[in-house]
Amino acid sequence: MKPYNPTTTTTTTTTTTTTTTSRALWQSLFLLHAILLLSMSISMQPSNSTADALGNETDRLALLKFKESISNDPHALLRSWNDSIHFCNWNGVTCGHRHQRVTTLNLGGYNLRGTISPYVRNLTFLRFISFINNSFSGEIPQQVCHLPRLRNLSLRNNLLEGKMSSMNLSYCSELRVLVLGNNRVTGSIPSELGSLTKLYLLNLERNNLTGEIPPSLANMSSLETFLIQFNNLVGTIPDEIGKLKSLALFAAGGNKLSGVIPLSIYNISSLSAFSISSNQFEGTFPPNIGLKLP
């Protein structure tokens, strides 16, 4: 039996205590380091509330820029567009409930005079634009078609001009309604319109459009209403138009179209109205046209 040695016992106890303390210290330091890294990572990322606030300010400034482009507001519609009222409560403005971002800009029928500000591009949540029955002039800014959520663009009855091709319509991939009727738009109908497969209403009537009807428009598989009357269009109605199986209304009167009306048109079972008067077509309608068309 070994004799009791108090020195050995004390040394062993001290060593064990030191090791335990050292391990705990390193664990604490590691945990503190991990917490610091996590805190830094969180602080570098904006919170949802911060991101929403930035987006809200972007929308407010874009609307104020739009207001600056209005030269005459006879009904004082935009008088409410000031900092005393939240922009979501401004006349003609509708915001979404979740993010408080502008989703609708409806300024139709107020005889506004001015231009369409390119700053509308900053309203990235915008789905619906209606400026019908006003006196907007100048070109339609191509920035309008860089709105990723835009579904309805209604600009009928204004003084808008410029070539339709400059709008870069192929970027409006979510567009359902495009109404440019009764303006001063020039140039040809861009073939890239055919890429708008969700479009169901296309109104280009009473402009100064020239050139032919692009066969690529047959790719607009959702199209129901197709209005191109009273322009300066030439050439024939493409046979491909017969592929528009949802087409209900086709109006192309008052142009310089010629040739023979393609038989494929008569096979569109959904077609209920077909107007092509005041053109230069040849031939006669099939005797059974009343049976072919609803």
Sequence and secondary structure as in RCSB ss.txt:
>XXXX:A:sequence
MKPYNPTTTTTTTTTTTTTTTSRALWQSLFLLHAILLLSMSISMQPSNSTADALGNETDRLALLKFKESISNDPH
ALLRSWNDSIHFCNWNGVTCGHRHQRVTTLNLGGYNLRGTISPYVRNLTFLRFISFINNSFSGEIPQQVCHLPRL
RNLSLRNNLLEGKMSSMNLSYCSELRVLVLGNNRVTGSIPSELGSLTKLYLLNLERNNLTGEIPPSLANMSSLET
FLIQFNNLVGTIPDEIGKLKSLALFAAGGNKLSGVIPLSIYNISSLSAFSISSNQFEGTFPPNIGLKLP
>XXXX:A:secstr
     HHHHHHHHHHHHHHHHHHHHHHHHHHHHHHHHHHHHHHHS  HHHHHHHHHHHHHHHHHHHHHTEEE TT
 GGGG STTS GGGSTTEEE TTT  EEEEE TTS  EE   GGGGG TT  EEE  SSEEEEE  GGGGG TT 
 EEE  SSEEEEEGGGG GGG TT  EEE  SSEEEEE  GGGGG TT  EEE  SSEEEE   GGGGG TT  E
EE  SSEEEE   GGGGG TT  EEE  SSEEEE   GGGGG TT  EEE  SSEE S   TTHHHH  
